[in-house]
Amino acid sequence: MTPERFNRIKQTLTRRQTDLSVLTDNVHKPHNISAILRTCDAVGIHQIHSVIPGGIYKLPARAAMGSTKWVQFVEHESLEGAFKDLKSNGCQIVAAHWSERAIDFREVDYTKPTVILMGAEKEGVSDYSAENADEHITIPMLGMVASFNVSVAAAIIMAEAQRQRQNKGMYDQRSLEDEQYYPLLFEWTQPKVAELCRKKNIAYPPLTEDGDIHPDYWPLKEN
């Protein structure tokens, strides 16, 4: 672990937005999930939530080019359960969906706790999602095609959310609580040792200022 990489990891964790996330409604194609995950990492999103049709699809470990190492992937059994969990955290759910009440995606205040809801590749969001979402948003189209690919649309919306949050200075202060930040810092810097600690059911040892395991504390030697 070089000091430069350790500082980059700390900076990345500091910028993680715990109250901005994505919920995919029956999006099942691996390349689309992969692209959405990579964009989540790029804009500092901490978690992506997903409801998979019938639970038949599982995200392959390498589907997202390593993004699952940096973004937590939370799978829900149902949309009802996902909505309940996310709204209990005070989040507005904004669905990419054309309707009579849809507004331009740039009119939403993404500095509020927000979940960006993306629907399936062909069908779009489900009836349940459309009915229960707080807002419907659209991306203006100037060509002949009817819509963007789901991963492209998600990236456009996330980029706007990032812009608004950067303008408000929300990436300048850590939103991860200590009980989340420090375990993640260890897991990101010392993944093999973290796995061994979990197997042995022992606490993570402290790190030095350079991200190395502290030489005065090494419980694995005694186990």
VOPAGU-2260 file (C-alpha; in pm, 1 decimal, decimal comma):
REM VOPAGU-2260
SITE   aa  ch    i         X         Y         Z
SITE  MET   A    0       0,0       0,0       0,0
SITE  THR   A    1     159,4     324,0    -114,2
SITE  PRO   A    2      82,6     650,2      68,3
SITE  GLU   A    3     -60,4     788,1    -256,7
SITE  ARG   A    4    -309,8     503,5    -296,1
SITE  PHE   A    5    -402,5     516,4      71,7
SITE  ASN   A    6    -476,9     887,6      43,7
SITE  ARG   A    7    -685,5     825,9    -269,0
SITE  ILE   A    8    -889,3     561,2     -87,3
SITE  LYS   A    9    -948,9     793,7     208,6
SITE  GLN   A   10   -1048,5    1074,8     -23,9
SITE  THR   A   11   -1288,0     847,0    -213,1
SITE  LEU   A   12   -1454,3     729,5     108,1
SITE  THR   A   13   -1483,3    1087,3     231,4
SITE  ARG   A   14   -1669,1    1181,9     -85,9
SITE  ARG   A   15   -1914,4     892,0     -73,9
SITE  GLN   A   16   -2275,2    1013,0     -75,7
SITE  THR   A   17   -2475,6     795,9     161,8
SITE  ASP   A   18   -2805,0     972,1      88,7
SITE  LEU   A   19   -2786,0     942,5    -290,8
SITE  SER   A   20   -2848,0     603,8    -447,9
SITE  VAL   A   21   -2990,4     419,2    -747,1
SITE  LEU   A   22   -3271,3     162,6    -752,1
SITE  THR   A   23   -3306,4     -59,9   -1057,6
SITE  ASP   A   24   -3654,3    -195,6   -1126,0
SITE  ASN   A   25   -3611,1    -532,9   -1302,3
SITE  VAL   A   26   -3303,7    -423,6   -1498,4
SITE  HIS   A   27   -3146,9    -761,7   -1567,8
SITE  LYS   A   28   -2888,1    -735,3   -1845,7
SITE  PRO   A   29   -2538,1    -768,9   -1697,7
SITE  HIS   A   30   -2379,6    -504,0   -1920,6
SITE  ASN   A   31   -2638,9    -246,4   -1811,2
SITE  ILE   A   32   -2599,3    -326,1   -1441,6
SITE  SER   A   33   -2223,1    -312,3   -1493,5
SITE  ALA   A   34   -2236,1      30,3   -1655,7
SITE  ILE   A   35   -2468,1     170,4   -1388,2
SITE  LEU   A   36   -2239,4      40,4   -1112,7
SITE  ARG   A   37   -1935,1     202,0   -1271,6
SITE  THR   A   38   -2114,3     534,9   -1295,8
SITE  CYS   A   39   -2225,3     505,6    -931,9
SITE  ASP   A   40   -1861,7     471,1    -830,8
SITE  ALA   A   41   -1758,2     760,8   -1053,9
SITE  VAL   A   42   -2007,7    1004,8    -898,7
SITE  GLY   A   43   -1949,1     889,7    -540,9
SITE  ILE   A   44   -2263,9     686,1    -479,6
SITE  HIS   A   45   -2224,4     446,7    -187,7
SITE  GLN   A   46   -2501,9     193,0    -263,9
SITE  ILE   A   47   -2704,1      65,7    -555,8
SITE  HIS   A   48   -3031,9    -114,2    -484,2
SITE  SER   A   49   -3183,2    -367,5    -719,1
SITE  VAL   A   50   -3498,4    -572,6    -764,7
SITE  ILE   A   51   -3433,1    -861,2   -1003,2
SITE  PRO   A   52   -3724,7   -1026,8   -1186,5
SITE  GLY   A   53   -3815,5   -1346,9   -1004,2
SITE  GLY   A   54   -3480,8   -1346,8    -829,0
SITE  ILE   A   55   -3343,6   -1549,0   -1120,4
SITE  TYR   A   56   -3054,6   -1321,1   -1201,0
SITE  LYS   A   57   -2741,4   -1286,8    -994,0
SITE  LEU   A   58   -2478,9   -1025,3   -1070,8
SITE  PRO   A   59   -2159,5   -1203,1   -1180,5
SITE  ALA   A   60   -1860,8   -1114,4    -965,0
SITE  ARG   A   61   -1672,2    -960,8   -1257,7
SITE  ALA   A   62   -1969,6    -811,0   -1439,1
SITE  ALA   A   63   -1892,0    -458,0   -1328,3
SITE  MET   A   64   -1516,6    -444,4   -1394,7
SITE  GLY   A   65   -1441,4    -445,0   -1021,9
SITE  SER   A   66   -1700,2    -180,2    -930,6
SITE  THR   A   67   -1867,3    -413,4    -679,4
SITE  LYS   A   68   -1549,6    -374,6    -470,7
SITE  TRP   A   69   -1624,9      -6,4    -427,9
SITE  VAL   A   70   -2005,6      23,0    -445,7
SITE  GLN   A   71   -2233,2    -181,2    -221,1
SITE  PHE   A   72   -2485,5    -387,5    -418,7
SITE  VAL   A   73   -2809,7    -439,8    -224,0
SITE  GLU   A   74   -3065,2    -680,6    -370,3
SITE  HIS   A   75   -3429,2    -657,8    -258,4
SITE  GLU   A   76   -3687,5    -931,9    -293,0
SITE  SER   A   77   -3963,8    -693,4    -395,4
SITE  LEU   A   78   -4026,6    -336,5    -501,5
SITE  GLU   A   79   -4259,7    -292,4    -205,9
SITE  GLY   A   80   -3979,9    -384,9      31,3
SITE  ALA   A   81   -3729,0    -163,8    -147,7
SITE  PHE   A   82   -3961,5     137,6    -140,8
SITE  LYS   A   83   -4037,0      83,9     227,5
SITE  ASP   A   84   -3669,2      61,0     322,4
SITE  LEU   A   85   -3559,9     359,2     115,6
SITE  LYS   A   86   -3848,5     587,8     210,7
SITE  SER   A   87   -3795,4     506,3     577,6
SITE  ASN   A   88   -3459,9     681,1     539,3
SITE  GLY   A   89   -3634,2     997,6     423,3
SITE  CYS   A   90   -3539,7     962,3      56,7
SITE  GLN   A   91   -3737,3    1101,3    -233,2
SITE  ILE   A   92   -3771,9     842,0    -509,1
SITE  VAL   A   93   -3733,2     992,3    -854,8
SITE  ALA   A   94   -3836,1     763,9   -1141,5
SITE  ALA   A   95   -3709,2     801,6   -1496,5
SITE  HIS   A   96   -4053,2     768,4   -1651,0
SITE  TRP   A   97   -4258,1     962,6   -1903,6
SITE  SER   A   98   -4603,5    1064,1   -1782,3
SITE  GLU   A   99   -4827,0    1368,7   -1773,4
SITE  ARG   A  100   -4666,4    1475,1   -1446,7
SITE  ALA   A  101   -4308,2    1418,6   -1562,0
SITE  ILE   A  102   -4063,6    1708,4   -1532,9
SITE  ASP   A  103   -3721,9    1778,0   -1684,0
SITE  PHE   A  104   -3463,5    1577,6   -1486,6
SITE  ARG   A  105   -3267,7    1897,7   -1416,9
SITE  GLU   A  106   -3559,7    2046,2   -1220,9
SITE  VAL   A  107   -3518,4    1796,9    -934,1
SITE  ASP   A  108   -3324,0    1899,0    -622,9
SITE  TYR   A  109   -3074,2    1613,5    -591,6
SITE  THR   A  110   -2911,7    1767,5    -285,4
SITE  LYS   A  111   -3201,3    1620,3     -89,9
SITE  PRO   A  112   -3177,8    1250,9       9,1
SITE  THR   A  113   -3259,8    1093,8    -327,2
SITE  VAL   A  114   -3305,6     757,6    -494,6
SITE  ILE   A  115   -3284,7     755,5    -874,4
SITE  LEU   A  116   -3516,6     481,9   -1003,9
SITE  MET   A  117   -3439,9     322,0   -1340,7
SITE  GLY   A  118   -3675,3      77,4   -1511,8
SITE  ALA   A  119   -3625,7    -234,6   -1721,1
SITE  GLU   A  120   -3458,8    -215,9   -2059,8
SITE  LYS   A  121   -3775,0    -235,8   -2273,1
SITE  GLU   A  122   -4072,7    -199,0   -2039,8
SITE  GLY   A  123   -3945,5      90,0   -1829,1
SITE  VAL   A  124   -4051,2     125,3   -1466,7
SITE  SER   A  125   -4325,6     -99,3   -1334,9
SITE  ASP   A  126   -4676,5      23,4   -1256,9
SITE  TYR   A  127   -4600,6       0,2    -885,5
SITE  SER   A  128   -4290,3     218,0    -920,9
SITE  ALA   A  129   -4469,0     474,0   -1136,0
SITE  GLU   A  130   -4753,2     501,5    -886,1
SITE  ASN   A  131   -4536,4     525,8    -576,3
SITE  ALA   A  132   -4246,6     739,4    -699,6
SITE  ASP   A  133   -4236,2    1094,2    -566,2
SITE  GLU   A  134   -4138,6    1242,2    -902,5
SITE  HIS   A  135   -4133,3    1138,0   -1268,3
SITE  ILE   A  136   -3847,4    1277,8   -1473,1
SITE  THR   A  137   -3756,6    1276,6   -1841,1
SITE  ILE   A  138   -3444,8    1359,8   -2041,0
SITE  PRO   A  139   -3519,8    1582,5   -2342,2
SITE  MET   A  140   -3467,0    1399,9   -2673,2
SITE  LEU   A  141   -3381,7    1585,4   -2994,8
SITE  GLY   A  142   -3350,6    1293,7   -3235,2
SITE  MET   A  143   -3564,0    1017,5   -3379,3
SITE  VAL   A  144   -3506,9     747,8   -3118,1
SITE  ALA   A  145   -3754,4     726,0   -2831,5
SITE  SER   A  146   -3517,8     693,5   -2536,8
SITE  PHE   A  147   -3163,4     648,6   -2414,1
SITE  ASN   A  148   -3024,6     312,7   -2311,1
SITE  VAL   A  149   -3100,7     263,2   -1940,2
SITE  SER   A  150   -2735,6     284,2   -1835,4
SITE  VAL   A  151   -2680,6     599,3   -2043,1
SITE  ALA   A  152   -2992,7     763,3   -1899,7
SITE  ALA   A  153   -2881,1     672,7   -1548,7
SITE  ALA   A  154   -2539,1     826,8   -1612,7
SITE  ILE   A  155   -2692,5    1152,6   -1740,1
SITE  ILE   A  156   -2914,0    1184,2   -1432,4
SITE  MET   A  157   -2633,9    1092,6   -1191,3
SITE  ALA   A  158   -2405,8    1350,0   -1351,1
SITE  GLU   A  159   -2666,2    1619,1   -1281,2
SITE  ALA   A  160   -2695,7    1500,0    -921,1
SITE  GLN   A  161   -2317,5    1517,3    -887,4
SITE  ARG   A  162   -2309,5    1870,0   -1032,4
SITE  GLN   A  163   -2570,2    1996,7    -787,3
SITE  ARG   A  164   -2401,3    1834,6    -489,3
SITE  GLN   A  165   -2057,1    1961,7    -584,6
SITE  ASN   A  166   -2194,5    2314,5    -615,5
SITE  LYS   A  167   -2328,3    2282,5    -262,0
SITE  GLY   A  168   -1999,0    2146,1    -126,3
SITE  MET   A  169   -2146,1    1808,8     -32,4
SITE  TYR   A  170   -1834,5    1619,8    -145,2
SITE  ASP   A  171   -1613,2    1820,9      88,4
SITE  GLN   A  172   -1731,0    1657,0     411,0
SITE  ARG   A  173   -1760,0    1290,9     504,1
SITE  SER   A  174   -2111,6    1151,2     528,0
SITE  LEU   A  175   -2009,3     797,0     620,3
SITE  GLU   A  176   -2033,8     745,0     996,4
SITE  ASP   A  177   -1724,9     616,8    1179,4
SITE  GLU   A  178   -1875,1     270,4    1220,4
SITE  GLN   A  179   -1901,0     246,6     839,8
SITE  TYR   A  180   -1596,1     446,7     739,8
SITE  TYR   A  181   -1321,5     270,2     935,5
SITE  PRO   A  182   -1420,1     -91,2     850,4
SITE  LEU   A  183   -1447,4       6,8     482,3
SITE  LEU   A  184   -1112,7     184,0     498,5
SITE  PHE   A  185    -953,3    -136,4     628,3
SITE  GLU   A  186   -1132,2    -359,3     375,7
SITE  TRP   A  187   -1033,9    -138,1      83,8
SITE  THR   A  188    -669,8    -110,5     190,5
SITE  GLN   A  189    -615,4    -461,9     327,9
SITE  PRO   A  190    -870,9    -687,5     152,1
SITE  LYS   A  191    -689,1   -1018,9     210,1
SITE  VAL   A  192    -629,4    -951,6     579,1
SITE  ALA   A  193    -988,2    -831,1     616,2
SITE  GLU   A  194   -1114,6   -1160,2     473,0
SITE  LEU   A  195    -892,4   -1355,4     711,2
SITE  CYS   A  196   -1015,5   -1151,2    1007,8
SITE  ARG   A  197   -1376,4   -1224,2     912,9
SITE  LYS   A  198   -1304,0   -1596,7     886,5
SITE  LYS   A  199   -1139,5   -1596,3    1230,0
SITE  ASN   A  200   -1409,7   -1366,4    1371,9
SITE  ILE   A  201   -1159,6   -1114,2    1508,0
SITE  ALA   A  202   -1157,0    -735,9    1493,4
SITE  TYR   A  203    -965,3    -555,4    1224,0
SITE  PRO   A  204    -624,8    -436,8    1350,4
SITE  PRO   A  205    -551,8     -62,2    1337,2
SITE  LEU   A  206    -375,8      94,6    1042,8
SITE  THR   A  207     -76,7     325,0    1035,4
SITE  GLU   A  208     -92,1     669,7     875,0
SITE  ASP   A  209      29,7     509,1     550,7
SITE  GLY   A  210    -238,3     237,9     544,9
SITE  ASP   A  211     -19,7     -47,4     669,1
SITE  ILE   A  212    -115,2    -277,9     956,4
SITE  HIS   A  213      15,2    -134,7    1280,4
SITE  PRO   A  214     326,1    -334,5    1389,1
SITE  ASP   A  215     233,0    -321,2    1760,2
SITE  TYR   A  216    -102,2    -486,6    1704,2
SITE  TRP   A  217    -118,7    -807,1    1510,8
SITE  PRO   A  218    -376,1   -1048,8    1659,5
SITE  LEU   A  219    -349,1   -1287,8    1365,0
SITE  LYS   A  220      -8,0   -1403,2    1494,3
SITE  GLU   A  221    -179,8   -1550,0    1799,3
SITE  ASN   A  222    -457,9   -1731,0    1611,6
